[in-house]
């Protein structure tokens, strides 16, 4: 009887179903055809690869932003996180995440206390957290900016309504800082995959994106950067398709339009528009050239990742998206689950290479790197766990990339 009722319900909903029209955004010259079904890329162009969770772990603290990097140059990565207030570092050991140099590791025979070995078991980050106690962290990034074999931590934050960016590098058992106020810094890549610093000031008349140079304790503007006009640095990045069109950048608008640009800033294609889970709005104050200060709003999307993750010679773009559980016209915007889509730009067309299975829960951030130091890159999704204030945890879904 239950099966009969289920069949009748499905038959009743069938006329309301709206299947995606097989149209994908593509470019012909300078004209761009838009996606007819903006909620999701049509499923017919997906490959059969559906990423399954390889490992699932829980961190005993909340996470707003996280990155993976080798801070001490020993060949083993650390996970750097922030909950918006303080920075933390953990490392994969013995099948779980532990704080490097803790007594717990010492009991288990972990003798490699390279940079965190202290008699009083204090972390070098304690001094950083004390100095930055008034900063509200927005996001983190990591990269080897000076090619010394060690990754630096790049953070963005707000203090007293002013935007700050800073770089942390570990030297001689301590983290050294370099800070620049009023500039949003981001790590971009050149065609040879070497990282470099780009920055954007939001002061009227000085908001052009440029290259920045970091050396020692100073960060300063190094010159202009050929960047898509109108694109915000916090919603754009490097992307090299290495095909006939040869993309160099991508950007995401506040309405979810995704655009790809050639090195000469010609728009190659766009998709209009993705359904994104969140845009985070932050209010800052910037200098008014006429005197005083002005209020400014930054509408920052969830992290997007671009890189050649499958080592096939072309970059992919990882986006956190909302997927309709059931593509029914009246309720598809109400019943959604989040997932990560891997997009590939080839010959002026965007294709979905793979996506994760739909996830129950809110994806806070994503990161790519060898988190468990087994020689393979992983995709890590960070989900909020727990509803009790001050006792929130973070669930990690770890996928092995193809």
C-alpha positions in Angstrom: 0.0 0.0 0.0 2.9 2.4 0.8 4.5 1.8 -2.5 1.2 2.5 -4.3 0.8 5.8 -2.4 4.4 6.8 -3.2 3.9 6.1 -7.0 0.7 8.2 -6.9 2.6 11.1 -5.3 5.4 11.0 -7.8 2.9 10.9 -10.7 1.2 13.9 -9.2 4.4 15.9 -9.1 5.7 14.8 -12.5 3.8 17.6 -14.4 5.5 20.2 -12.1 9.0 19.0 -12.8 11.1 21.3 -14.9 14.1 19.6 -16.4 17.2 21.7 -17.3 17.5 22.8 -20.9 20.8 21.5 -22.2 22.4 24.9 -22.6 25.7 26.0 -21.2 27.3 29.4 -21.2 29.7 29.7 -24.1 31.4 32.5 -26.0 31.4 33.2 -29.7 33.7 36.1 -30.3 32.7 38.7 -27.7 29.1 37.5 -27.4 28.3 35.3 -24.5 25.3 33.0 -24.3 23.9 32.7 -20.8 22.9 29.5 -18.9 19.2 28.9 -19.2 19.0 27.2 -15.8 21.0 29.2 -13.4 20.4 27.2 -10.2 22.7 24.4 -11.3 24.7 23.4 -14.3 22.7 20.8 -16.2 23.5 17.3 -15.0 23.9 15.8 -18.4 27.3 17.4 -18.8 28.7 15.9 -15.5 31.1 13.1 -15.6 30.2 9.9 -13.7 32.8 10.7 -11.0 30.9 11.4 -7.7 33.4 12.2 -4.9 32.8 10.1 -1.8 34.0 11.1 1.7 37.4 9.4 2.4 37.8 10.4 6.0 35.6 12.3 8.5 37.2 14.0 11.5 36.1 16.5 14.2 38.1 19.5 15.5 37.1 20.5 19.1 36.9 24.2 18.2 35.0 26.3 15.7 36.5 27.3 12.4 35.8 30.3 10.1 38.7 30.0 7.7 41.4 27.3 7.3 44.5 26.7 5.0 47.1 24.0 4.7 50.8 24.8 4.5 54.3 23.6 5.5 55.3 26.3 7.9 58.7 24.9 9.0 59.9 23.5 5.7 60.2 19.9 7.0 58.0 18.4 4.2 55.0 17.8 6.5 52.0 20.1 6.3 50.1 21.8 9.1 46.5 23.0 9.3 46.1 26.6 10.2 42.7 27.8 11.3 40.9 30.8 12.8 37.5 31.2 14.4 37.6 34.9 13.8 39.3 35.7 17.1 42.5 33.6 17.4 44.8 31.5 15.2 45.4 27.8 15.8 47.7 25.2 14.3 47.1 21.4 14.3 48.8 18.6 12.5 47.7 15.1 11.4 49.4 12.5 13.6 48.4 9.0 14.7 45.1 9.2 12.7 43.9 12.4 14.2 44.7 16.1 14.6 47.0 17.2 17.4 48.6 20.4 18.4 52.3 20.1 17.5 54.6 19.9 20.5 51.9 19.1 23.0 52.4 16.8 26.0 50.0 14.4 24.4 52.2 13.9 21.4 55.3 13.6 23.7 53.7 10.7 25.5 53.0 9.0 22.2 56.7 9.3 21.1 56.5 12.2 18.7 60.0 13.6 19.0 60.1 15.9 16.1 59.4 19.2 17.9 61.0 21.2 15.1 59.5 24.7 15.7 57.1 24.3 18.6 59.3 22.7 21.2 59.2 24.9 24.3 59.8 23.9 27.9 56.7 25.7 29.0 54.7 24.1 26.1 53.5 27.5 24.9 52.8 28.0 21.3 54.6 30.7 19.3 51.1 31.7 18.1 50.3 32.9 21.7 52.3 36.0 21.2 50.6 36.6 17.8 47.2 36.1 19.2 48.0 38.5 22.1 49.2 41.2 19.7 46.2 40.7 17.3 43.6 40.3 20.0 41.6 43.3 18.7 41.5 41.9 15.1 38.5 40.1 13.7 39.9 37.7 11.2 38.1 37.4 7.9 40.1 34.7 6.1 43.5 33.0 5.8 45.8 32.0 3.0 49.2 30.3 2.7 52.0 30.2 0.2 55.8 30.2 -0.2 56.1 33.9 -1.1 59.9 34.1 -0.9 60.7 30.6 -2.3 62.6 29.5 0.9 60.8 26.2 1.2 58.5 27.4 4.0 55.0 28.6 3.6 53.9 32.0 5.0 50.5 32.7 6.5 48.5 35.5 5.0 45.6 36.9 7.1 43.0 39.5 6.5 41.1 41.1 9.3 39.3 44.2 10.6 40.3 46.3 13.7 38.5 49.4 14.7 36.5 49.3 11.4 39.8 49.4 9.5 40.9 46.7 7.1 44.3 45.0 7.8 46.3 42.4 6.0 49.3 40.7 7.5 52.0 38.0 6.8 53.3 35.6 9.4 56.6 33.7 8.8 58.3 31.3 11.2 61.9 32.1 11.9 64.1 31.1 14.8 61.3 29.6 16.8 59.1 32.6 16.6 56.5 34.0 14.1 57.5 37.4 12.6 54.8 39.7 11.4 54.5 42.3 8.6 51.3 44.3 8.5 49.8 46.7 6.0 46.6 48.7 6.9 43.8 49.5 4.5 44.8 46.9 1.9 43.2 43.5 1.1 46.1 41.2 0.1 45.7 38.0 -1.8 48.0 35.3 -3.2 47.8 34.9 -7.0 49.8 32.7 -9.3 51.7 33.4 -12.5 51.6 31.1 -15.5 54.5 29.1 -14.1 52.5 28.5 -10.9 54.7 30.8 -8.8 52.8 32.7 -6.1 52.9 36.5 -5.8 51.1 39.1 -3.8 48.3 41.3 -5.1 46.5 43.9 -3.1 43.5 46.3 -3.3 42.8 49.4 -1.4 39.2 50.6 -1.1 40.0 54.3 -0.7 38.2 56.2 -3.6 40.6 57.0 -6.3 43.2 54.5 -5.0 41.2 51.2 -5.5 43.2 49.8 -8.4 44.6 46.4 -7.9 48.3 46.2 -7.9 51.3 44.0 -7.2 52.8 44.1 -3.7 56.2 43.2 -2.4 57.0 41.7 1.0 60.4 41.6 2.4 61.3 41.3 6.1 58.9 43.4 8.1 57.6 45.6 5.2 54.8 45.2 2.7 54.6 47.8 0.0 53.1 48.4 -3.4 55.4 47.3 -6.2 53.5 48.4 -9.3 50.3 48.1 -11.3 48.7 44.7 -12.2 46.7 44.0 -15.3 43.4 42.8 -13.7 39.8 42.6 -14.9 38.1 46.0 -14.5 35.5 46.2 -11.9 36.5 42.9 -10.2 37.0 42.8 -6.5 40.2 41.0 -5.4 38.3 39.1 -2.7 36.0 37.6 -5.4 38.6 36.9 -8.1 41.8 35.0 -8.8 44.2 33.4 -11.2 42.9 30.7 -13.5 44.9 29.2 -16.4 42.9 27.0 -18.8 45.9 26.6 -21.1 43.7 26.1 -24.2 43.1 28.1 -27.3 41.3 30.8 -25.3 44.0 30.9 -22.7 42.3 32.3 -19.6 44.2 34.1 -16.9 41.6 35.2 -14.4 38.2 34.5 -13.1 35.8 36.7 -11.1 32.5 36.3 -9.3 30.0 39.2 -9.0 27.7 39.8 -6.1 24.8 38.3 -8.0 26.6 35.0 -8.7 27.8 35.7 -12.3 31.0 33.8 -13.0 33.3 35.3 -15.6 36.6 34.1 -17.2 39.1 36.5 -18.7 42.0 36.2 -21.1 45.4 37.8 -20.3 44.4 40.9 -22.4 41.3 41.1 -20.1 38.9 40.1 -22.9 35.9 38.3 -21.4 35.9 34.7 -22.6 32.7 33.4 -21.2 30.3 33.8 -18.2 27.6 31.8 -16.4 24.7 33.8 -15.2 24.3 32.9 -12.4 25.2 30.4 -9.7 23.3 29.8 -6.6 25.8 30.5 -3.8 25.2 29.6 -0.2 26.5 32.9 1.3 28.0 36.3 0.8 29.5 37.7 4.0 29.1 41.4 4.4 31.6 43.4 6.4 31.6 47.2 7.1 34.8 49.1 7.1 35.9 52.7 7.1 38.3 54.2 4.4 40.0 57.5 4.1 38.0 60.2 2.2 40.3 62.1 -0.2 38.3 65.2 0.7 38.9 64.6 4.4 37.4 62.4 7.1 36.3 58.8 6.5 33.8 57.0 4.4 31.8 53.8 5.1 32.4 50.9 2.8 30.7 47.4 2.5 32.7 44.4 1.5 30.5 41.5 0.1 32.8 38.6 0.3 31.7 35.1 -1.1 32.8 31.8 0.3 36.3 30.7 -0.7 36.8 29.7 -4.3 39.8 27.6 -5.2 41.6 27.5 -8.5 44.5 25.2 -9.5 45.6 22.2 -11.5 44.4 19.6 -8.9 44.4 16.6 -11.2 47.7 17.4 -12.8 46.3 17.4 -16.4 47.9 20.8 -17.3 44.8 22.9 -16.9 43.3 24.7 -13.9 40.0 23.8 -12.3 37.8 26.0 -10.2 36.1 24.7 -7.0 32.9 26.4 -6.0 30.6 25.9 -3.0 27.1 25.8 -4.4 23.5 25.1 -3.3 21.8 22.2 -5.1 18.0 21.8 -5.3 17.0 18.5 -3.7 14.1 18.2 -6.0 13.8 20.3 -9.2 10.2 21.3 -8.6 9.3 24.7 -9.8 7.6 25.9 -6.6 9.9 24.4 -4.0 13.4 24.1 -5.6 14.7 27.2 -3.9 13.5 26.1 -0.5 14.8 22.5 -0.4 18.5 22.7 -1.1 21.8 21.0 0.0 25.3 22.3 -0.4 28.1 20.6 -2.4 31.3 21.5 -4.1 31.5 21.6 -7.9 34.7 21.3 -9.9 34.4 23.4 -13.1 36.7 23.3 -16.1 36.9 25.9 -18.8 37.8 24.4 -22.2 37.4 26.0 -25.7 35.2 28.8 -24.4 32.8 26.5 -22.5 32.4 25.7 -18.9 32.0 22.1 -18.0 31.4 20.4 -14.6 34.1 17.8 -14.1 32.9 16.4 -10.9 31.0 17.3 -7.7 30.7 16.1 -4.2 27.6 14.3 -3.1 25.1 16.7 -1.6 25.9 17.5 2.0 23.5 18.0 4.9 25.0 20.9 6.8 26.6 24.3 6.1 30.0 24.4 4.4 32.0 27.1 6.2 35.2 26.8 4.1 37.2 24.5 1.8 40.9 23.8 1.4 43.1 21.7 -0.8 46.4 20.1 0.2 48.1 17.0 1.6 46.5 17.3 5.0 47.6 13.8 6.2 51.0 13.9 4.6 50.6 10.8 2.5 51.8 12.4 -0.7 48.3 12.9 -2.1 46.2 16.1 -2.4 42.9 16.2 -0.5 39.9 18.4 -0.6 38.8 19.3 2.9 35.4 20.7 3.7 34.8 22.4 7.0 31.2 22.2 8.5 29.9 23.6 11.7 29.0 21.0 14.3 27.1 21.6 17.5 24.5 24.3 18.5 25.7 25.0 22.1 27.3 28.5 22.3 31.0 28.4 23.2 31.2 24.7 22.6 30.9 24.5 18.9 33.0 22.0 17.0 34.0 21.7 13.4 33.4 18.6 11.2 35.9 17.9 8.5 35.0 15.9 5.4 38.2 14.8 3.6 38.1 13.7 0.0 40.9 12.2 -2.1 41.1 14.2 -5.3 41.1 12.2 -8.5 
